[in-house]
Amino acid sequence: MVIILVRIVKKRTIMRAVKILIVLRGREDFDLIVHGIEMAKRTSGEVHLLDISSEYSGEARGMQTKLKDFLNQQLKEVKSVFWQSKGEFAKEVIKFVQKHSIDVVVLSLKKGFELETILLSRQLKKECVCEVEIIKR
């Protein structure tokens, strides 16, 4: 696993828990989740998992059940919230980051989505001023 780190630090005047967004593309991505959980443990943060799918099929529902079981085992020490969204990937991520004041976004760099992921990370830095961590598998 290779981690590519793109970092712009937001000035914080009040200490608060770091909000970490783990973005899923309708698939099981346990490496990404574990990375976000470990980061949350180190920073006393809270994890937001956002599952973005074009549609929710029976396969997607099965994945959500597996994710929830996995999270119940892993997230005993970390506050977490699971969200679902439907729509265009980049727009949904940016809207979520702005709405929930997310500090760190964790994205997966998967084959076929490289350009979209890099462009999204640049857009997040520019529009939302948050840290972006890209995990390559």
C-alpha positions as CSV (number, residue, x, y, z in Angstrom):
1,M,0.0,0.0,0.0
2,V,1.3,3.4,-1.0
3,I,0.0,6.6,0.7
4,I,0.1,9.8,-1.3
5,L,-0.4,12.8,1.0
6,V,-1.7,16.2,-0.2
7,R,-1.9,18.5,2.7
8,I,-3.2,22.0,3.3
9,V,-3.6,22.8,7.0
10,K,-6.7,24.7,8.2
11,K,-6.0,27.2,10.9
12,R,-7.9,26.0,14.0
13,T,-8.5,28.4,16.9
14,I,-10.5,26.0,19.0
15,M,-9.4,22.4,19.7
16,R,-12.0,19.9,18.5
17,A,-12.2,16.4,17.3
18,V,-10.8,16.0,13.7
19,K,-13.6,14.9,11.3
20,I,-12.3,12.3,8.9
21,L,-14.3,11.4,5.8
22,I,-13.7,8.0,4.2
23,V,-15.2,7.9,0.7
24,L,-16.4,4.6,-0.7
25,R,-17.5,3.9,-4.3
26,G,-20.1,1.3,-3.5
27,R,-17.4,-1.4,-2.8
28,E,-15.8,-3.0,0.1
29,D,-12.7,-1.0,0.8
30,F,-11.4,-2.3,4.1
31,D,-7.9,-0.9,3.7
32,L,-9.2,2.6,3.3
33,I,-11.5,2.2,6.4
34,V,-8.7,0.8,8.6
35,H,-6.5,3.7,7.6
36,G,-9.2,6.2,8.5
37,I,-9.9,4.4,11.8
38,E,-6.2,4.5,12.8
39,M,-6.0,8.2,12.0
40,A,-9.1,8.8,14.1
41,K,-7.6,6.9,17.0
42,R,-4.4,9.0,16.8
43,T,-6.2,12.3,16.6
44,S,-9.2,11.5,18.8
45,G,-11.3,12.1,15.7
46,E,-14.6,11.0,14.4
47,V,-15.0,8.9,11.2
48,H,-17.7,9.6,8.6
49,L,-18.0,6.9,5.9
50,L,-19.7,8.1,2.7
51,D,-20.8,5.4,0.3
52,I,-21.6,6.9,-3.1
53,S,-23.3,4.7,-5.6
54,S,-25.2,5.4,-8.8
55,E,-27.8,3.0,-7.6
56,Y,-28.4,0.6,-4.7
57,S,-28.7,-3.0,-5.9
58,G,-28.9,-6.1,-3.8
59,E,-25.1,-6.4,-4.1
60,A,-24.6,-2.9,-2.6
61,R,-27.0,-3.7,0.3
62,G,-24.9,-6.9,1.0
63,M,-21.7,-4.8,1.0
64,Q,-23.3,-2.4,3.5
65,T,-24.2,-5.2,5.8
66,K,-20.5,-6.5,5.7
67,L,-19.3,-2.9,6.3
68,K,-21.5,-2.4,9.3
69,D,-20.4,-5.7,10.8
70,F,-16.8,-4.8,10.2
71,L,-17.3,-1.3,11.7
72,N,-19.0,-2.7,14.8
73,Q,-15.8,-4.8,15.4
74,Q,-13.3,-2.0,14.6
75,L,-14.9,1.2,15.9
76,K,-15.2,0.5,19.6
77,E,-12.9,3.5,20.4
78,V,-13.9,5.9,17.7
79,K,-17.1,7.8,17.0
80,S,-18.4,6.9,13.5
81,V,-21.3,7.7,11.2
82,F,-22.2,5.8,8.0
83,W,-23.8,7.9,5.2
84,Q,-25.2,6.9,1.8
85,S,-25.5,9.2,-1.2
86,K,-26.5,8.8,-4.8
87,G,-25.2,11.1,-7.6
88,E,-22.1,12.4,-9.3
89,F,-19.1,11.3,-7.2
90,A,-17.1,14.6,-7.1
91,K,-20.1,16.8,-6.5
92,E,-21.4,14.6,-3.7
93,V,-18.0,14.5,-1.9
94,I,-17.5,18.3,-2.1
95,K,-21.1,18.9,-0.9
96,F,-20.6,16.5,2.0
97,V,-17.3,18.1,3.0
98,Q,-18.7,21.6,3.0
99,K,-21.9,20.6,4.8
100,H,-20.2,18.6,7.6
101,S,-17.0,20.7,8.0
102,I,-14.7,17.8,7.3
103,D,-11.0,18.2,8.1
104,V,-9.5,15.2,6.3
105,V,-10.7,13.3,3.3
106,V,-9.4,9.7,2.6
107,L,-9.7,8.6,-1.0
108,S,-8.7,5.4,-2.8
109,L,-6.6,5.6,-5.9
110,K,-8.0,2.7,-7.9
111,K,-7.2,1.7,-11.5
112,G,-9.6,3.5,-13.8
113,F,-10.3,6.3,-11.4
114,E,-6.8,7.9,-11.1
115,L,-7.5,11.1,-12.9
116,E,-10.9,11.6,-11.3
117,T,-9.3,11.1,-7.8
118,I,-6.4,13.5,-8.5
119,L,-8.8,16.2,-9.9
120,L,-11.1,15.8,-6.9
121,S,-8.2,16.2,-4.4
122,R,-7.2,19.4,-6.1
123,Q,-10.8,20.7,-6.1
124,L,-11.1,19.8,-2.4
125,K,-7.9,21.7,-1.5
126,K,-9.1,24.7,-3.5
127,E,-12.8,24.9,-2.5
128,C,-12.9,23.2,1.0
129,V,-9.4,23.8,2.4
130,C,-9.1,20.3,3.9
131,E,-6.4,17.7,4.0
132,V,-6.6,14.9,1.4
133,E,-5.0,11.5,1.8
134,I,-5.0,9.2,-1.2
135,I,-4.4,5.5,-0.6
136,K,-3.1,3.5,-3.5
137,R,-3.7,-0.2,-3.4
